[in-house]
Amino acid sequence: MWRWVRCLSVFVLVIALAACVVEPAAAPGVPPEAGVTEPAGGDRDDCPAPAEGQRLLIHDTHGYCLLHPEEHTAEQVSEEETVFYQGSILNVQDPRLHVEVTDAAGQSALAVAEAIREEALAAVPDMDISLEETTVDGGPAAVVDGLPGQDINRRLVVVYDGRLYSLMFTPADAAHEGFEGMEALYALVTESMRFVAPEG
C-alpha cells in the first residue's frame, strides 16, 4: 500500500514539474515577402551582374536591385526593411546595411536628409555630422554621415517614383575596425543599386 502511495506521489511530482517547464518563445520575425530573390547570376538586363565574391539581390516588391558581398546574408525583417549582415543578425561588429523603403510623402531626398541631420544635432549638438548631395542610379540622393546610434552610422537617402529609400551603413566611425569594410560595402551598393519594375 505504502509503495503504491509513494509511486503515485512520484508520478504526481513529475507531472507537476513538467507543467512548470516553459517552452521557449519562437524567435520573432517576418517571413520574406514574395519578390525578393538572390539569383546565382545577373539574369535581368536592368540589374548588374555579380562579380566573383558578390551576390545580386532583386527586390521586386520594393523596386530595387543591388550587389552585396557574398559573406553578407540578406534578410527581410519587416514589411519595409531588409538587413544585410555577416554571420548572425545580432552581429553589429562587422559591416552591415539596413534598407528601409517607405512612402516619400512628397519629400525630396535632400529635404529628408536635412531633417535627419537637424534632428541628430538637436539631440547631440557636438556631433560632427556632415551632409552632401550625390546620385544613385543617375537620380538625386543625399548622404548624412556621422549620425549617432548604437554605432555611428552613415545614411543614404534616395527618393524614386514616390518611394523613400533609406540605407543605413555601419560602422561609420573611422576608428572602428570594421570601417574599411563598411566603406567597401557602401561603394559596392551605391555603384550597383538600380531601381526596377517588377518582372511580368
N, C-alpha and C positions, 0 to 999 in steps of 0.2 A: 504493500500500500504506500509506504513512505517513498519507495523507489519510484513509483508511478507519479507521486506528487512532485518529487524532485525533477523528474523528466519533463513534466508539464510546466514547471516553473522555468526550467532552462529554455523550453520551447517559446514560452511567452516572452522571456527576456530577449531572445534572438529576434523575435518579431518586432518587439519594441525598438531595439537598436536599429533594425533595418528601416523602420519608419522614420528614424531621425536622420538618415542619410539623405542629403540634399543633392539632387542631380545638378551638375554644373550647367549654367545657362549657356545656351547656344551663342556663339560669337555673333555680334551684331554685324550687319552688312546688307547690302542691296545687290541682288543678282545683276550681272551686266545687262545693259539694255541690248535689244536687237539692234544690229547695225554697227557694232564695234568689232572690228576684225584685225588680226595681225597676219596677213598673208606672207608666205615664205619669200615671195619676190614682189617686185613692183608691178602688179598686174593691172594698174589703172594708168591711163595716159595722163590724167591730171594730177598724179602723185609721183614723187621722186622714187627711184629705185634704190633700195638699200645697198650700201657697200658692205664689204666684209666687216663683221663686228657690229652691224646695225640691224634694226628692225623697223618695219613700216607699220604704223598704226593708222587705220582708217576708221573714223567715227562718223558714219553716215548721218546718224541722228543729230549730232551737233555740227555737222557740216565742215569737218576739217580732217586733214591727214598730216602726219609728221613722221620724221625719223627720230629714233632714240637709240642709245647704246643697248646692245643685246643683253648686257648684265642687268638692265632695268626691267622690272615687271610692271605692266600697265594694268591697273585695276580700277574699275568704276565703283566708287564708294557711295555715291548718291546719284539722284537723277541728273544733277548739274555738274558733278565733279568726277574727274579721273585723276588718279595719282600714279606717278611713275617713281618706283623705289627700288633699292637694292636689297636682296635677301628677305627682310621682313618689313611689312608696312610700318612697324614700330621703329624701324631704323632711321634715326634723324641725324646720324653722324655722317653718312655718305650723301653725295649729291642727290637731290630729289626735285620733282616737279609736280605741282598741282595745277590742273587746268579746269577752271570753272567757267561754265557757259550759261549766261542768263540773258534776259531781255535788256537791251540797251536803253530803253525808255527815252529815246530821242537824244541821248547824250553823245558827245564826241569822245574819242579816246583821250584827247588832251584834257578835256574837262574832268573826266573821271580820274585821270592820273593826278591832276592838280588837287582834287578833293581828297584823294588818298594821302598825298603829301601833307596837305594842310591839317588833316585830322591827326596824322602821326606827330607833326611838330607841335600841335596843341597839347598832346599827351606827354611828349618828351622834347621840350624846346631845344635842348642842347645837342640833339642828334644831327649828324651831318647827312642830310637826305637830299639827294640830287634828283633832278627831273630833266629828261631830254626827249625830244621827238625823234622818231625813227620810222621805218616802214617794215611791214610784214606782208609778203606776197604782193608787193607793189602798192599796198594801201597804207594809209596813215596809222601810226601807232605811237605809244609813248611809254617810256621806261622810268620807273621810280626806283632808285637804288638806295640801300642802306636803311631799309624800314625795320623798325623794332618788331620783335615777336619772340616765339620760342627760340628761333635762331634769326639772326639778321638776314633779311631776305630782299630779293630783287623782284619787282612786279612789272610785268609787261602787259600793257592794256591795248587791246585791239577792238575796234567796232567794225563789224562787217554784216551787211544785209540785216540790220536791225538787231543783231546779237552782240552782246558784250563778252569778249573773251579775256579772262584774267588769268595770266600764267604766273605763278609764284615759284621762284627758284631759290633753293637754299643749299649750302650756307653761303651768304653773300658777304661774309667777313673775311678780308684778306689774310687775317691771322689764323684762320681755321684751316686745318689740314685738308679739308675737302674742297677748299675754294677753287683750286685749279680744275678739279673735276667738274665743279659747278659751271665754271666758265666754258669748259668744253661742251657740256650738256646744253648750255644756253646758246652757244654758237650753232650747234647742230640743229637744235629745234627751230631757232629763228630763221635760219637759212633754208630749212626744208619745209616749214609749215605752209600748207596750201588750203584754201577754202574750196570745198567741193559740194556738188549737188548729189543727192542720193542716186545710186545707180538704178536704172529701170524706170 
